[in-house]
Amino acid sequence: MPNATITLDPDRNAGKIDRRIFNGFLEHLGRAVYEGIYDPENPLSDQRGFRRDVLEVMRQMRMPYVRYPGGNFVSNYDWKDGIGPADTRPVRADFAWQTSEPNTFGTDEFMDWCEAAGTAPMMAVNLGTGTAKSAAELVEYCNHPSGTYWSDLRRSNGHAGPHGVKIWCLGNEMDGPWQAGHVPASEYALRAEQAGKLMKGVDPTIETIIAGSSGNHMPEYMEWDRTALEYTWDHVDYISAHRYSRNDQDDTPWFLAEGVEIDRIIQDYRSLLGYVRAIKKSSKQVYLSFDEWNVWYKARGTEHQKGNWAQAPHLIEEDYNLEDALVVAQYLNSFIRNADIVKMACLAQIVNVIAPVLTRKDGILLQSIYHPFVRYSELASGPEVAERCRRLTFLLPTTGPMDGRPCLPSIVTRKIRSRRRSALPVARCPVREKDGC
């Protein structure tokens, strides 16, 4: 069996690892909320309706933030439907996933759930069918102490203190024709700047994220991002990137080279951010928020993505295997290797919908992708820097997407003010009897 050697280069590092690369994502989609994290009639739930077993495994994931409420859902969502007495909230049609949304779980319930799960809220606002004014009102509801209409309404709804939401997404995938309120990049940039200014006017301490391309497969990939970024540069803090990895052809070597493509996407954004910063002659730095990422290819199509107007239908419930877990690990390695530019990332999603955790009435199942996420999150739990590795001595001797690529791509993290190091290699070559790789 051949040996692989990892050679450290401690004089070169990618910067301090931001713990926010271990964020999660929760959308009103399928059974993610209802029958997922929130199931009031279930004996496994607490007095607030939160599944206790789900809370326990969420805490083990150590997610600093969870993005909410979408996703495609947010672009036709009115947050005001989800506050106040639950029995007076309207049932609405969700056109993104063709489901009925009861609104019994909304902003305040999410804030309570975040506290119980040991995480913090990362909120998205509706810039598809919503307005800048409504987005700013949501910031007021969440973050203003008291003495105004929306802050006092929050207090009357049972939350005397502000929720203190610090990170806000300005819409979602607005480049996608499937998105409610889809517009060209120039129009989206206007909306994002207007909303961001109003929102920061209410709370100057918040950080905002503009919606970048929904994937590098899109025809306006990078051009959309450039247009939006040039217009909003002075008023935003991050630009988003999304990717869902697929193995439609059941080609293991090709699929396990996915880390190459993830690195390429991050490099695209690194170049774009440097370009816009240069033409703006700006001393400011905007960073990358990879706020939707995962493996998703089995549960696709109308059967899995349209709910026939039911409440909490089984949608996009992906089954994961070892290959998928190795790809998840490659995402995390890429984020850590590029710690100087990737400051946030959100595993999409966290319960039932393309998720590491599946629920049923009597318990939960931890899928394969849960384990690398938890392990990486644990090993990068403190102030650490990402040390770069010199390339390995063992390469995969084949042609194809991994030709000449390291078979064991690695990253090493080092505790600041400590000698403790954690090596995080990913064995991504298929097992073969001949060479034992």
C-alpha positions in Angstrom: 0.0 0.0 0.0 1.5 3.4 -1.0 2.1 6.0 1.6 1.1 9.7 1.5 3.2 12.4 3.2 1.8 15.7 4.5 4.5 18.4 4.8 3.7 21.4 6.8 4.7 24.9 5.9 4.3 26.8 9.2 5.7 30.0 7.8 2.7 30.3 5.5 -0.9 30.5 6.7 -4.3 31.5 5.3 -5.2 33.6 8.3 -7.4 33.2 11.3 -10.3 30.8 10.9 -13.6 32.5 11.4 -15.9 30.3 13.4 -18.8 31.5 11.2 -17.9 29.1 8.5 -19.8 26.5 10.6 -23.1 28.3 10.3 -26.3 26.5 9.3 -29.4 27.3 7.3 -33.1 26.8 8.2 -35.9 27.5 5.6 -39.6 27.2 5.7 -39.5 24.2 3.3 -40.9 20.7 3.6 -40.4 19.4 7.2 -37.4 21.6 8.1 -39.5 23.7 10.6 -42.7 21.9 11.1 -42.0 18.2 12.2 -38.4 19.2 12.2 -37.2 21.6 14.8 -40.8 22.5 15.8 -43.4 19.9 16.6 -45.7 21.0 19.5 -47.8 17.9 19.6 -44.8 15.5 19.8 -44.0 14.1 23.3 -40.3 14.6 22.5 -40.8 18.4 22.3 -40.5 20.8 25.2 -43.2 23.3 26.4 -42.4 25.7 23.5 -42.8 23.0 20.9 -39.0 22.5 20.2 -37.9 19.0 19.6 -35.5 18.3 22.5 -33.6 15.5 20.6 -33.0 17.9 17.7 -31.8 20.6 20.0 -29.2 18.2 21.5 -27.6 17.3 18.2 -27.8 20.9 17.0 -25.7 22.0 20.0 -23.1 19.4 19.1 -22.8 21.0 15.7 -21.6 24.2 17.4 -23.1 26.5 14.7 -22.4 30.2 15.5 -25.3 31.4 13.4 -28.3 29.9 11.6 -29.7 31.6 8.5 -33.5 32.1 8.3 -36.2 32.0 6.9 -34.9 31.4 3.4 -34.0 30.6 0.8 -36.6 30.9 -2.0 -39.3 31.1 0.7 -38.1 34.5 1.8 -38.8 36.2 -1.6 -42.6 36.0 -1.1 -42.7 36.1 2.7 -44.1 38.9 4.9 -42.4 38.6 8.3 -45.4 40.4 9.9 -47.5 37.3 9.2 -45.3 35.4 11.7 -45.6 37.6 14.8 -48.3 38.1 17.5 -50.7 35.5 18.9 -50.2 32.2 16.9 -53.9 31.5 16.7 -54.5 34.8 14.8 -51.7 34.4 12.2 -52.8 33.9 8.6 -52.2 30.7 6.6 -50.4 31.8 3.4 -49.6 30.1 0.1 -45.9 29.6 -0.4 -45.4 29.8 -4.2 -41.7 28.8 -4.0 -42.5 25.2 -2.9 -46.2 25.1 -3.4 -47.0 24.5 0.2 -49.3 26.1 2.8 -47.5 28.1 5.5 -49.4 28.3 8.8 -47.0 30.9 10.2 -47.2 29.4 13.7 -43.4 29.5 13.8 -42.1 33.0 13.1 -39.5 35.5 14.0 -39.9 35.4 17.8 -40.1 31.6 17.9 -36.9 31.4 15.8 -35.1 33.7 18.2 -36.1 31.5 21.1 -35.1 28.4 19.3 -31.6 29.9 18.5 -31.0 30.5 22.2 -32.1 27.0 23.1 -29.8 25.5 20.3 -26.8 27.5 21.4 -26.6 29.5 18.2 -27.5 33.0 17.0 -29.9 34.3 14.3 -28.8 35.3 10.8 -31.8 36.9 9.1 -32.7 37.3 5.4 -35.1 40.0 4.2 -37.5 39.8 1.3 -36.1 41.9 -1.6 -38.1 40.0 -4.2 -41.7 41.1 -3.5 -40.9 43.0 -0.3 -39.7 46.6 0.2 -36.8 48.4 1.8 -39.2 49.9 4.3 -40.4 46.5 5.4 -36.8 45.3 5.8 -35.9 48.2 8.0 -39.0 47.7 10.1 -37.9 44.1 10.7 -34.6 45.4 11.9 -36.5 47.8 14.2 -38.6 45.0 15.5 -35.6 42.8 16.2 -33.0 45.3 17.4 -34.4 48.5 18.6 -34.7 48.6 22.4 -38.1 50.3 22.9 -40.1 53.5 22.4 -41.0 52.9 18.7 -44.0 51.2 17.1 -42.2 48.0 16.1 -39.9 47.7 19.1 -42.9 48.2 21.4 -44.8 45.6 19.5 -42.0 43.1 20.1 -42.2 43.9 23.7 -45.9 43.3 23.8 -45.3 40.0 22.1 -43.3 38.8 25.0 -39.7 39.9 24.3 -38.8 42.9 26.4 -35.2 43.0 25.3 -34.0 43.3 21.6 -33.0 40.2 19.7 -29.8 41.8 18.6 -29.6 40.3 15.1 -26.1 41.2 13.7 -26.1 39.6 10.3 -28.6 40.3 7.5 -28.9 38.8 4.0 -30.3 41.3 1.4 -32.5 38.9 -0.5 -31.8 35.5 -1.9 -30.7 34.2 -5.3 -32.1 37.2 -7.1 -30.3 36.2 -10.3 -32.5 33.1 -10.6 -35.6 33.2 -12.9 -37.3 30.9 -10.3 -37.0 33.5 -7.7 -40.1 35.6 -6.8 -39.4 39.2 -7.9 -36.4 38.2 -10.0 -34.8 41.3 -11.6 -31.6 42.1 -13.5 -28.5 42.7 -11.5 -28.7 46.5 -11.9 -32.2 46.6 -10.5 -31.3 44.2 -7.6 -28.3 46.4 -6.8 -30.6 49.4 -6.4 -32.9 47.4 -4.1 -30.1 46.1 -2.0 -28.4 49.5 -1.5 -31.7 51.1 -0.6 -32.6 48.4 1.9 -29.1 48.2 3.4 -28.9 51.9 4.0 -32.3 52.0 5.7 -31.5 48.9 7.8 -28.1 50.3 8.9 -29.9 53.6 9.6 -32.0 51.7 12.2 -29.0 49.8 13.6 -25.5 50.9 12.4 -23.8 47.9 14.0 -25.3 45.3 11.7 -23.5 43.6 8.8 -25.1 43.0 5.4 -24.7 40.4 2.7 -25.6 41.0 -1.0 -26.9 38.1 -3.0 -24.3 36.9 -5.5 -24.9 34.4 -8.3 -26.9 31.3 -7.3 -24.1 29.1 -8.8 -21.3 29.1 -11.3 -23.7 27.4 -13.8 -25.7 30.6 -14.2 -25.2 32.4 -17.6 -24.4 35.7 -15.8 -22.1 34.2 -13.2 -19.5 36.8 -12.1 -21.1 39.5 -14.3 -24.1 39.6 -12.0 -21.8 39.7 -9.0 -19.6 42.4 -10.5 -22.6 44.7 -11.3 -24.1 44.2 -7.8 -20.8 44.6 -6.0 -19.7 47.7 -7.8 -22.9 49.5 -7.0 -23.2 48.5 -3.4 -19.5 48.2 -2.4 -19.5 51.2 0.0 -22.5 49.9 2.0 -22.2 46.1 2.3 -19.9 43.7 4.1 -20.2 40.4 2.2 -21.3 38.9 -1.0 -22.9 35.4 -1.1 -22.0 32.3 -3.0 -24.0 29.1 -3.4 -23.2 25.6 -4.6 -24.9 22.2 -4.4 -22.7 19.3 -5.5 -24.0 16.6 -7.7 -23.1 13.1 -8.7 -25.8 12.4 -11.3 -23.6 10.1 -13.3 -22.6 8.0 -10.3 -19.0 8.6 -11.1 -17.0 8.3 -7.9 -13.6 9.7 -9.1 -15.3 12.6 -10.7 -17.5 13.4 -7.7 -14.6 13.2 -5.3 -12.7 15.8 -7.2 -15.4 18.3 -6.2 -13.0 20.1 -3.9 -11.2 21.3 -7.1 -14.3 23.1 -8.2 -15.0 24.5 -4.8 -11.5 26.0 -4.7 -12.1 27.4 -8.2 -15.3 29.2 -7.2 -13.6 30.8 -4.2 -10.7 31.9 -6.4 -13.3 33.5 -8.8 -14.7 35.6 -5.9 -11.2 36.4 -4.6 -10.3 37.8 -8.0 -13.6 39.7 -8.3 -13.3 41.2 -4.8 -9.8 42.4 -5.6 -10.9 43.8 -8.9 -13.8 45.9 -7.5 -11.7 47.0 -4.6 -9.0 48.2 -7.1 -11.3 50.1 -9.4 -13.0 51.7 -6.4 -9.6 52.7 -5.0 -11.0 51.5 -1.7 -9.2 50.6 1.5 -12.3 48.6 2.5 -12.5 44.8 2.2 -15.7 43.0 1.4 -15.6 39.2 2.2 -17.3 36.1 0.9 -20.2 34.4 2.6 -20.7 30.9 1.2 -24.2 30.8 2.7 -25.6 27.8 0.9 -23.6 24.7 0.3 -24.1 21.0 0.5 -24.5 17.8 -1.6 -27.9 17.6 -3.4 -28.8 15.5 -6.4 -31.0 12.5 -5.5 -34.1 14.3 -4.3 -34.8 16.6 -7.2 -37.7 17.1 -9.6 -41.4 18.0 -9.1 -42.0 15.0 -6.8 -39.4 16.3 -4.3 -39.8 20.0 -4.8 -43.5 20.8 -5.1 -45.8 20.2 -2.1 -49.3 20.3 -3.7 -50.2 23.0 -1.1 -49.9 20.7 1.9 -48.5 21.8 5.2 -45.0 20.3 6.0 -44.9 17.8 3.1 -41.8 15.5 2.7 -39.7 17.6 0.3 -36.0 17.3 -0.7 -35.2 14.7 1.9 -31.9 13.5 0.6 -30.2 10.2 1.7 -26.5 10.6 2.2 -23.6 8.1 1.9 -19.8 8.1 2.5 -19.0 9.8 -0.7 -21.3 12.7 0.2 -19.6 13.0 3.6 -16.2 13.2 1.9 -17.4 16.0 -0.3 -18.8 17.8 2.7 -15.3 17.6 4.3 -13.8 19.0 1.1 -16.1 22.1 1.4 -14.9 22.7 4.9 -11.2 22.2 3.9 -11.7 24.7 1.2 -13.2 27.3 3.5 -10.4 26.8 6.0 -7.7 27.0 3.3 -9.2 30.3 2.2 -9.8 31.7 5.7 -8.6 35.1 4.6 -11.5 35.6 2.3 -14.2 33.1 3.4 -15.6 34.5 6.6 -19.0 32.8 6.7 -20.6 29.6 5.3 -24.0 28.0 5.9 -24.6 24.3 5.6 -27.9 24.0 3.7 -29.9 22.8 5.5 -29.9 21.4 9.0 -33.0 19.3 9.6 -34.9 17.0 7.2 -34.4 19.1 4.0 -31.0 18.1 2.4 -29.9 17.8 6.0 -27.5 15.9 8.3 -30.4 15.2 10.7 -33.7 13.4 9.8 -36.7 13.2 12.2 -39.6 11.0 12.6 -42.2 11.0 15.4 -40.2 8.7 17.7 -36.6 9.8 17.1 -33.9 11.1 14.8 -31.3 9.7 12.4 -27.9 11.2 12.0 -26.8 11.0 8.4 -23.2 10.5 7.2 -22.6 14.3 6.5 -23.3 15.1 10.2 -20.1 13.5 11.3 -17.5 15.5 9.3 -19.3 18.7 10.1 -19.3 18.0 13.9 -15.6 16.9 13.9 -14.4 19.9 11.9 -16.4 22.3 14.1 -15.0 20.7 17.2 -11.3 20.8 16.0 -11.6 24.4 15.0 -13.4 25.4 18.2 -11.0 28.2 19.4 -8.9 30.9 18.0 -6.9 29.1 15.2 -5.0 29.9 12.1 -5.1 27.7 9.0 -1.5 26.6 8.0 -0.9 25.8 4.4 0.4 22.3 3.5 2.9 21.7 0.8 1.5 19.3 -1.7 1.7 15.6 -1.0 4.1 13.1 -2.4 1.3 10.7 -3.4 -0.8 11.6 -6.4 -3.6 9.7 -8.0 -2.1 8.1 -11.2 -5.1 8.5 -13.5 -6.7 10.7 -16.0 -9.9 12.7 -15.5 -10.9 15.5 -13.1 -8.3 14.4 -10.4 -5.4 14.0 -12.8 -2.4 15.4 -11.1 -4.4 16.5 -8.1 -3.5 15.5 -4.5 -5.4 12.3 -3.6 -5.2 13.5 0.1 -5.9 17.2 0.1 -5.3 18.6 3.6 -5.4 21.5 5.9 -3.8 21.9 9.2 -5.1 24.2 11.9 -3.0 25.6 14.8 -4.2 26.9 18.1 -3.1 30.5 18.6 -0.5 30.7 21.4 -0.3 26.9 21.5 1.6 24.1 19.8 -1.5 22.1 19.3 -2.2 21.3 15.6 -5.1 19.4 14.0 -4.5 17.8 10.6 -7.7 17.5 8.5 -6.9 15.3 5.4 -9.6 14.0 3.1 -9.0 10.7 1.4 -10.9 11.3 -1.9 -9.5 8.6 -4.2 -11.5 5.4 -4.7 -10.3 2.2 -3.2 -8.6 -0.1 -5.7 -7.3 -3.6 -5.1 -4.2 -3.0 -7.2 -2.7 -0.1 -5.4 -4.6 0.0 -2.1 -5.3 3.7 -2.4 
